[in-house]
């Protein structure tokens, strides 16, 4: 199955978990979790799964495990569906 590659700019240790909006083709996301032991990445994937209304198993971190700029593979949705749901 093909996956849409979603570019994300993650800000850990934010005041609240939220989708901050699009900046060009990059989705800005803020999470309260710290960038320690992958907790911010886990919070990012949980927030995206909830917002996109897909199972967490349909999302995986493709690139950027230790950086703010990440690529999340979204399976089962097209780019248009992702943009509408976000």
PLY file of the C-alpha trace (Angstrom):
ply
format ascii 1.0
element vertex 86
property float x
property float y
property float z
element edge 85
property int vertex1
property int vertex2
end_header
0.00 0.00 0.00
1.29 3.43 -0.88
1.76 5.91 1.94
1.51 9.68 1.85
4.69 11.22 3.26
3.67 14.04 5.60
6.38 16.58 6.47
6.14 17.73 10.08
7.94 20.35 12.16
7.60 19.20 15.78
7.89 21.44 18.83
8.20 19.42 22.06
7.50 20.74 25.58
4.65 22.96 24.36
1.83 24.20 26.59
-0.65 21.81 24.93
-0.85 19.14 22.25
-2.15 20.75 19.07
-1.88 21.01 15.32
-0.53 24.53 14.77
-1.29 24.64 11.04
0.42 24.50 7.69
3.56 26.42 6.78
3.81 25.74 3.07
3.92 21.94 2.73
5.07 21.43 6.32
2.61 20.75 9.14
3.53 22.47 12.42
2.70 20.38 15.48
3.19 21.09 19.18
3.24 18.42 21.90
3.66 18.65 25.66
5.97 15.62 25.84
9.72 16.17 26.15
12.10 14.98 23.42
13.41 12.18 25.65
13.34 8.45 24.87
11.01 9.02 21.91
8.16 10.41 24.02
7.63 13.46 21.77
7.53 11.18 18.70
4.95 8.92 20.38
2.84 11.96 21.32
3.07 13.22 17.72
1.85 9.91 16.29
-1.01 9.67 18.86
-2.16 13.22 18.08
-2.02 12.65 14.31
-3.90 9.33 14.59
-6.64 10.98 16.67
-6.89 14.01 14.37
-6.83 12.00 11.14
-9.24 9.42 12.62
-7.04 6.47 11.63
-5.57 3.65 13.71
-2.11 4.40 15.08
-0.85 1.40 13.10
-1.44 3.41 9.89
1.22 5.95 10.93
4.96 5.51 11.22
7.90 7.83 11.60
9.79 7.46 8.31
12.56 10.00 8.98
13.73 12.42 11.64
13.55 10.35 14.81
15.92 12.73 16.63
15.20 15.98 14.78
12.41 18.56 14.79
11.83 18.08 11.07
10.19 14.72 10.55
8.48 12.70 7.84
5.45 10.65 8.89
4.17 7.94 6.55
0.35 7.93 6.50
-1.13 4.75 5.05
-4.66 4.49 3.73
-5.23 8.20 3.06
-4.42 10.36 0.07
-2.73 13.74 0.38
-6.08 15.45 -0.21
-7.77 13.43 2.56
-4.95 14.24 4.97
-5.16 17.96 4.24
-8.95 18.01 4.66
-8.81 16.16 8.00
-6.04 18.37 9.36
0 1
1 2
2 3
3 4
4 5
5 6
6 7
7 8
8 9
9 10
10 11
11 12
12 13
13 14
14 15
15 16
16 17
17 18
18 19
19 20
20 21
21 22
22 23
23 24
24 25
25 26
26 27
27 28
28 29
29 30
30 31
31 32
32 33
33 34
34 35
35 36
36 37
37 38
38 39
39 40
40 41
41 42
42 43
43 44
44 45
45 46
46 47
47 48
48 49
49 50
50 51
51 52
52 53
53 54
54 55
55 56
56 57
57 58
58 59
59 60
60 61
61 62
62 63
63 64
64 65
65 66
66 67
67 68
68 69
69 70
70 71
71 72
72 73
73 74
74 75
75 76
76 77
77 78
78 79
79 80
80 81
81 82
82 83
83 84
84 85
